[in-house]
Amino acid sequence: MPIDPHLRPLLPFGHPPKVIEDLELFRAQMKQDNDAAFDKFGRPGPRVAERRVLSIGPPGENVRAILYRPTTAGPHPVHIFLHGGGWVINSAFSKDSEAISRYRCVHADCIVISIDYRKAPEHPFPTPVYDAVSVMNWVHDYSAEIGALPGAISVGGQSSGANIAAAATLMLRDKGRDDIAYQLLEVPALDLTYSRPREEGDELPLSMSDVRTFCALYLGDSGNGSDPFASPLLARDLTGLPPAYIAIAEYDVLRGDGEWYAQRLRDAGVPVELYLGEGHVHISPSMTGLLASARVWREVATAALRAANLRLRDSTR
């Protein structure tokens, strides 16, 4: 189908500069723009029983995160969420991150821990992946203290956050961990070598020029996009990974990453559900106040997570 007609008046989209000279100014402007866009096009999340800011890890390497707890009786499965933003901008405290975390907490009936992972270029690959693993380890070690259901962790992310989520899941699989039970990847960036053909997408909110700019900042001096923890799509072996729900936007330069990863997971015997957001662009799934289709996207993804959580509850009884 064509791009959602409600999005048409917003095209074309602006793009970040290829060289970001003042990083803090750029981040501040992007935060202002993103929060203003959410105020205009999004919907806040519901009330939760608890919202608590955490600091996890040793001084100097600590990771901030936000814990959201539902009002229902526990113990609860835990969903770990990683926001998007090209590994460089946005945070767990962004309005769209707050909204989706609250929505999943309430409607998928789980504790949500949204990670404010350290950002590139100050903290390039693989630091954000290590941050995610650190939080997953903390949940594993302190499940009783936070009212978590043991062995019932899912991980999800959007865009660059989905990249980190998939990489951390791979890393823990390689360490022999089996308590990561589900992964929910939305508009994921999974191949930072651009080894397969893509449209340039200059008329879209995320172009390949933007992708190359942010990837260069994330990969840093090494530039090693072929590392499977930078590009999970390139991992040799995907067997033993948890079931996945992958959501892709029809008009997104990263669409192929999600499609190819879903096929590779299926080939490895991993159960996968692939959702195509027809008429969507990379950023439009968060426009739940503007687009009925964005609300459907959110509800279908949350229903998949809720079903996974119910299976996890049943398996631990």
C-alpha positions as CSV (number, residue, x, y, z in Angstrom):
1,M,0.0,0.0,0.0
2,P,1.2,3.6,-0.3
3,I,2.7,5.6,2.6
4,D,-0.1,6.3,5.1
5,P,-1.9,9.4,3.9
6,H,-1.7,11.0,7.3
7,L,2.1,10.9,7.0
8,R,2.2,12.5,3.5
9,P,1.9,16.1,4.8
10,L,5.0,15.5,7.0
11,L,7.2,14.5,4.0
12,P,10.0,15.2,3.2
13,F,11.8,14.8,6.5
14,G,14.9,16.6,7.6
15,H,18.1,14.7,8.1
16,P,21.0,15.1,10.6
17,P,24.2,16.6,9.3
18,K,26.8,14.1,8.0
19,V,29.3,15.6,10.4
20,I,28.0,16.5,13.8
21,E,30.3,19.3,15.1
22,D,28.6,20.0,18.4
23,L,27.4,16.7,19.8
24,E,25.8,18.1,22.9
25,L,23.9,20.8,21.0
26,F,22.8,18.2,18.5
27,R,21.5,15.9,21.3
28,A,19.7,18.7,23.0
29,Q,18.0,19.8,19.8
30,M,17.0,16.3,18.9
31,K,15.6,15.7,22.4
32,Q,13.6,18.9,22.1
33,D,12.4,17.9,18.6
34,N,11.5,14.3,19.5
35,D,9.6,15.2,22.6
36,A,7.7,18.0,20.8
37,A,6.8,15.5,18.0
38,F,5.6,13.0,20.6
39,D,3.5,15.7,22.3
40,K,1.9,16.3,18.9
41,F,1.6,12.8,17.4
42,G,1.9,10.4,20.3
43,R,-0.1,9.2,23.3
44,P,1.3,9.0,26.9
45,G,1.4,5.6,28.5
46,P,-0.9,4.5,31.4
47,R,-0.3,4.8,35.1
48,V,1.8,2.1,36.7
49,A,2.2,0.9,40.3
50,E,5.8,2.0,40.5
51,R,8.4,3.9,38.5
52,R,11.9,3.8,39.9
53,V,15.2,5.0,38.5
54,L,18.0,2.4,39.0
55,S,21.8,2.7,38.9
56,I,23.3,-0.7,38.0
57,G,27.0,-1.6,38.0
58,P,30.2,-0.3,39.5
59,P,31.0,3.4,39.7
60,G,32.2,4.8,36.4
61,E,30.6,1.9,34.5
62,N,27.1,2.2,36.0
63,V,24.1,2.1,33.8
64,R,20.9,4.0,34.5
65,A,17.6,2.3,33.9
66,I,13.9,2.8,34.8
67,L,11.9,0.1,36.4
68,Y,8.1,0.1,35.8
69,R,5.9,-2.3,37.9
70,P,2.2,-3.2,37.0
71,T,-0.5,-3.1,39.6
72,T,-1.2,-6.9,39.4
73,A,0.1,-9.4,41.9
74,G,3.6,-10.8,41.2
75,P,6.0,-12.3,40.7
76,H,6.2,-10.9,37.1
77,P,8.1,-11.7,34.0
78,V,10.6,-9.0,33.1
79,H,10.8,-7.2,29.8
80,I,14.0,-5.3,29.1
81,F,13.6,-2.4,26.7
82,L,16.2,-0.5,24.7
83,H,15.3,2.7,23.0
84,G,16.2,3.8,19.5
85,G,18.3,6.8,18.4
86,G,21.2,5.6,16.3
87,W,23.2,4.7,19.5
88,V,23.9,8.4,19.8
89,I,20.7,10.3,20.8
90,N,17.5,9.8,22.9
91,S,17.2,8.0,26.2
92,A,15.1,5.9,28.5
93,F,13.7,9.2,29.7
94,S,12.5,10.3,26.3
95,K,8.7,10.7,26.1
96,D,8.3,7.9,23.5
97,S,10.4,5.5,25.6
98,E,8.4,6.3,28.7
99,A,5.1,5.7,26.8
100,I,6.0,2.4,25.3
101,S,7.5,1.1,28.6
102,R,4.4,2.0,30.6
103,Y,2.1,0.5,27.9
104,R,4.0,-2.8,27.9
105,C,4.1,-2.9,31.7
106,V,0.4,-2.6,32.0
107,H,-0.9,-4.4,28.9
108,A,1.7,-7.2,28.8
109,D,1.5,-7.5,32.6
110,C,5.2,-7.5,33.3
111,I,7.9,-5.5,35.0
112,V,9.6,-3.4,32.3
113,I,13.2,-2.2,32.8
114,S,14.1,0.5,30.2
115,I,17.9,0.9,29.9
116,D,19.5,4.3,29.4
117,Y,22.6,2.7,27.9
118,R,25.7,4.8,27.4
119,K,25.9,6.5,24.1
120,A,28.4,6.7,21.2
121,P,30.7,8.2,20.2
122,E,32.0,8.6,23.8
123,H,31.0,5.0,24.5
124,P,31.3,3.1,21.1
125,F,30.6,-0.5,20.3
126,P,30.5,-2.8,22.2
127,T,29.8,-0.7,25.4
128,P,26.0,-0.5,24.9
129,V,25.8,-4.3,24.4
130,Y,27.8,-4.8,27.6
131,D,25.4,-2.3,29.3
132,A,22.4,-4.4,28.2
133,V,24.1,-7.6,29.4
134,S,25.0,-6.0,32.7
135,V,21.3,-5.1,33.3
136,M,20.2,-8.6,32.3
137,N,22.7,-10.1,34.7
138,W,21.4,-7.8,37.5
139,V,17.8,-8.9,36.8
140,H,19.0,-12.6,37.0
141,D,20.8,-12.0,40.3
142,Y,18.2,-9.9,42.0
143,S,15.0,-11.4,40.7
144,A,13.6,-12.1,44.2
145,E,14.3,-8.6,45.4
146,I,12.5,-6.9,42.5
147,G,9.6,-9.4,42.4
148,A,10.6,-11.0,39.1
149,L,9.6,-14.4,38.0
150,P,12.9,-16.4,37.7
151,G,14.0,-17.5,34.3
152,A,11.4,-15.3,32.6
153,I,13.2,-12.4,30.9
154,S,12.4,-11.0,27.5
155,V,14.3,-8.3,25.7
156,G,13.1,-5.8,23.1
157,G,14.2,-2.7,21.3
158,Q,13.5,-0.3,18.5
159,S,16.0,0.5,15.7
160,S,19.5,0.8,17.2
161,G,17.9,-0.5,20.5
162,A,16.8,-3.6,18.6
163,N,20.4,-4.0,17.4
164,I,21.6,-4.0,21.0
165,A,18.9,-6.3,22.1
166,A,19.7,-8.9,19.5
167,A,23.4,-8.6,20.1
168,A,23.0,-9.0,23.9
169,T,20.8,-12.1,23.3
170,L,23.5,-13.6,21.1
171,M,26.2,-12.8,23.7
172,L,24.2,-14.5,26.5
173,R,23.4,-17.5,24.3
174,D,27.2,-17.9,23.7
175,K,27.7,-17.8,27.5
176,G,25.3,-20.6,28.0
177,R,22.4,-18.6,29.5
178,D,18.9,-19.9,28.8
179,D,16.8,-17.4,30.8
180,I,16.3,-15.0,27.9
181,A,13.1,-16.4,26.7
182,Y,11.8,-14.0,24.1
183,Q,13.0,-11.2,21.9
184,L,10.9,-8.4,20.4
185,L,12.7,-6.4,17.7
186,E,11.1,-3.4,16.0
187,V,12.5,-1.7,12.8
188,P,15.9,-3.3,13.7
189,A,19.3,-2.4,12.3
190,L,21.1,-5.8,12.1
191,D,23.8,-5.5,9.4
192,L,26.2,-2.5,9.9
193,T,28.2,-3.6,6.9
194,Y,25.4,-2.8,4.4
195,S,26.3,-6.1,2.7
196,R,22.8,-6.4,1.0
197,P,21.3,-3.9,-1.4
198,R,19.0,-1.2,0.1
199,E,17.3,1.9,-1.3
200,E,18.9,5.2,-0.3
201,G,15.6,6.5,1.0
202,D,16.5,10.2,0.9
203,E,12.8,11.2,1.0
204,L,12.2,9.1,4.2
205,P,12.8,10.0,7.8
206,L,15.8,7.6,8.0
207,S,18.0,7.5,4.9
208,M,21.0,5.3,4.2
209,S,23.1,8.4,4.6
210,D,21.8,8.8,8.1
211,V,22.4,5.1,8.8
212,R,26.1,5.5,7.7
213,T,26.6,8.6,9.9
214,F,25.3,6.9,13.0
215,C,27.0,3.6,12.4
216,A,30.3,5.3,12.0
217,L,29.8,7.0,15.4
218,Y,28.8,3.7,17.0
219,L,31.6,1.6,15.5
220,G,34.3,4.2,16.3
221,D,37.9,3.8,15.3
222,S,37.6,0.0,14.8
223,G,34.9,0.3,12.1
224,N,34.3,-3.4,12.6
225,G,30.7,-3.8,11.5
226,S,31.3,-7.4,10.7
227,D,31.5,-8.4,14.3
228,P,28.3,-10.4,15.0
229,F,27.7,-8.4,18.1
230,A,27.6,-5.3,15.9
231,S,25.7,-7.0,13.1
232,P,23.7,-10.0,14.5
233,L,22.5,-10.8,11.0
234,L,26.1,-11.8,10.1
235,A,26.4,-14.3,13.0
236,R,27.4,-17.7,11.7
237,D,25.1,-19.7,14.0
238,L,21.6,-18.5,15.2
239,T,20.6,-21.8,16.7
240,G,19.4,-21.8,20.3
241,L,18.2,-18.3,20.3
242,P,14.8,-17.5,21.9
243,P,11.6,-17.1,19.9
244,A,11.3,-13.7,18.2
245,Y,8.7,-11.2,17.1
246,I,10.1,-8.9,14.5
247,A,8.2,-5.8,13.3
248,I,9.3,-3.9,10.1
249,A,8.0,-0.8,8.4
250,E,7.0,-1.0,4.7
251,Y,8.9,2.2,3.7
252,D,12.1,1.8,5.7
253,V,15.7,1.4,4.5
254,L,16.1,-1.1,7.3
255,R,13.2,-3.3,6.3
256,G,15.4,-5.9,4.7
257,D,17.4,-6.3,7.9
258,G,14.3,-7.6,9.8
259,E,13.2,-9.7,6.9
260,W,16.6,-11.4,6.4
261,Y,17.0,-11.9,10.2
262,A,13.6,-13.5,10.4
263,Q,14.5,-15.9,7.6
264,R,17.8,-16.8,9.1
265,L,16.2,-17.5,12.5
266,R,13.6,-19.7,10.9
267,D,16.4,-21.6,9.0
268,A,18.0,-22.1,12.4
269,G,14.8,-23.6,13.9
270,V,13.9,-20.5,15.9
271,P,10.2,-19.7,16.0
272,V,9.6,-16.2,14.5
273,E,6.6,-14.0,13.9
274,L,7.3,-11.3,11.3
275,Y,4.9,-8.3,11.3
276,L,4.8,-5.8,8.3
277,G,3.5,-2.3,9.2
278,E,2.0,-1.4,5.9
279,G,2.2,2.3,5.0
280,H,4.7,2.9,7.8
281,V,8.1,4.6,7.8
282,H,10.9,4.1,10.2
283,I,9.6,6.5,12.9
284,S,5.9,6.3,12.5
285,P,5.1,3.4,14.8
286,S,5.4,5.8,17.8
287,M,2.8,8.2,16.3
288,T,0.0,6.5,18.2
289,G,-2.0,9.8,18.6
290,L,-2.0,10.4,14.8
291,L,-2.2,7.0,13.2
292,A,-4.7,4.2,13.8
293,S,-2.1,1.9,12.2
294,A,0.5,2.9,14.8
295,R,-2.0,1.9,17.6
296,V,-2.5,-1.4,15.8
297,W,1.3,-1.9,15.6
298,R,1.6,-1.2,19.3
299,E,-1.3,-3.5,20.2
300,V,-0.1,-6.4,18.1
301,A,3.4,-6.3,19.5
302,T,2.1,-6.0,23.0
303,A,-0.2,-8.9,22.5
304,A,2.7,-11.0,21.3
305,L,4.7,-10.1,24.4
306,R,1.7,-10.8,26.6
307,A,1.3,-14.2,25.1
308,A,5.0,-14.9,25.7
309,N,4.6,-13.8,29.3
310,L,1.6,-16.1,29.8
311,R,3.6,-19.1,28.4
312,L,6.5,-18.2,30.8
313,R,4.1,-18.1,33.8
314,D,2.6,-21.5,32.8
315,S,6.1,-23.0,32.3
316,T,7.2,-22.0,35.8
317,R,4.2,-23.3,37.7
